[in-house]
Amino acid sequence: MSLAKLAGLFIALSVFVALGACKKERIVSPDIVALAPALAAPAKQAPNLALPLVSSGATWELASVLGKKTVLLAFFTTWCPHCKRSMPYLQELYEKNDFNNLEIIAIDIEEKPEQARAFVKKYGLKFPVLLAEDQGAFARNYPVRYLPTLYLIGRDGSLVKRYEGFHPSILDEVSRQISLSN
């Protein structure tokens, strides 16, 4: 292996570790992953997402807030250390924004409702937490390769950005987006 390739691999690995992400054990199909670059295209409208709330089992729909607030979707699992680390930051951001101009929605992936409820209680989460018992409910529109994966949706309903992994600096960009939207 050439020195240049080795250096490139080292840099890529360093960025991955610095951001903090858990690779999912089950990889989504290659055709779903191939859709991911299209989501970065400007002005693509965020597709609806309808999943049950962990708290009540009632169906919650993304369409209920699209066009009204900036939205941050946070896909996570209870076993992922980076997901656990992100939750206090997300809760603080949610509380700072007076619940008026930002909606944070967390989506627990492929876990039992009891696990998700215990996680919500442990971290004192006040924002909606949804349960996706299988990836088919969202994978085509919101591919997830690493955990946590965050999708920022502008107040106008357009997909702004996808983040794989978590670092608190991501929330600075989310805060800027909220400011731009108001």
N, C-alpha and C positions, 0 to 999 in steps of 0.2 A: 504494500500500500504506500502510495506516495506521501510525502510529508504534507503537501497541500491538502490531500483528502483527509489525512489524520487530523490536521488542524481544524478543518471544517467540521469533522465529526465531534471533536472536542468542544468546539464553540456551540454547536447545536445541543449537545448534551448539557453543557453549562447553562444555557438559557432555559432548557427544560427543568433542570433542578432548581434554578433560581426562582422560576415562576411557581413551582410547587404544583405538581399534578400527579394524580394516580392514574395509571393506565388501567382501563377496564379489562376485566378478565375475558369478557365476550366482546369481540370486535364486530361492529355492524358490517353489513355486507359492503363490498367494494363499490357497488353502484350508488349506495347511499352516501358513502364517504366522498364519492366523486361530485356529489351535489354541493358539498361544503363550500367550494370557492364561489359558487353562484350566489351564496348568501351574503358574501362580502360586497356584492355589486350595490352601488348606491340606489336608493329609492325603491328597493324591492319591499313590497308590503309584507308585513309579518302575517303568516298564516294563523288562523285560529287554532286554539288548543283547548280541548275540553277533557278534564280529568276530575276524579273525585277528590274532595278535600279530605285530608287525613283526619281532621277533627270531627266531621259529621258524615262523611260519605256522599254528601250532596255534590252534584256536578258543578264545577266552576269553569267559566269560559273566559279565555283571554279577550275575546271580542267585547266583553263588558267594560274593559278599560282602554282598549285601543282607540287612539284619537283623542283621549281625555287626559292621559298622564304619560310620563316617561315610564317605561317598564323595564325591569331587570329580571329575566328568567334565570334561575340558578338550578342547574341539574346537579344532583349530588347523591351520595349513598351514606349510610350511617357508619360504614367501616373505613371510609377514606379519611386519612389524617388531615389532608389539605382542606377537605370539605368541612371537617370539624373546626379547623382553624378559621375558616372564612365566616362562620355563622355569627359570632359576636360582632364582627365588622359590619355584616349585612344588617343585623338588628339595629346597631347604632346608626347606620345610614338611614334606615327606615324611620327611626324615631326623630332624627334631625330634620327630616323633610316634612314634618307636620302631616304626613299621610295625605296631603293634598296634591302634590305634584309628582310623586313617585309611587309606583307600585312595585314591590318586590314579591315575586312568586317563586317559591322553591319547589322543585319537583324531585321527589325521592324515586329512584329507579330500581325496579325489580326487587322490592323488599316487602316483607309482611307489614300490614297496617300497625301491628303492635310495636314493631321496631321503630317505625316512623313516629308514632305517637310518643314513645319514650324519648326519642331524640328531640322532638319539638319541646317537650317538657324540660328536659335537661338543659337546653340552651335558651329557654324562655322566649321562643320565637312568637312574635305577634303578627307577622305577615302570613298570608295564605301559604300553606304547604299542601301540595298535591301528591297523589300517589299514582305512579305509572307502573303497573304490575308487569308490563312488558314493553319493550322498546317500540313495538309496532304502533303504539298510540302517538308517537311523536317523531320517530327516527327519520322519516322521509323529509320532514320540514325543519327539524332541529337536530341534526346529527350530533352525537356525543361520542368522542373518541377517548377523551381524558376527563378526569374528574378533579374538581368541579369544572363544568362548562357553563359559562354565563353568556347570555344573549342580551344585548342592549337594544331596546326598541324605542325610537324617538316618539315624542308626543304626537307626531303626525301619523304614527303607525308603521313607519318604515324601519326595516332592520338596519341598525347603525353598525354594530360590530359584534363579533363572537370572540370570547376569551376562553382559552383552554388553560386550566390551572388557576391558581389564585395568588395574588400579591396585593397587599393593601393599596398600592398605587393605582390599581385598576379603578378603585372607587373615586379617586380624584378625577379620572376621566368621566365617570358616570355623573359626578357632581357638576362638571363643566357642561355636560349634555343637558342636565336639568336646568342650569342657568340659561343656556341658549334657547330652551324651549319656552321659557316664561316671558 
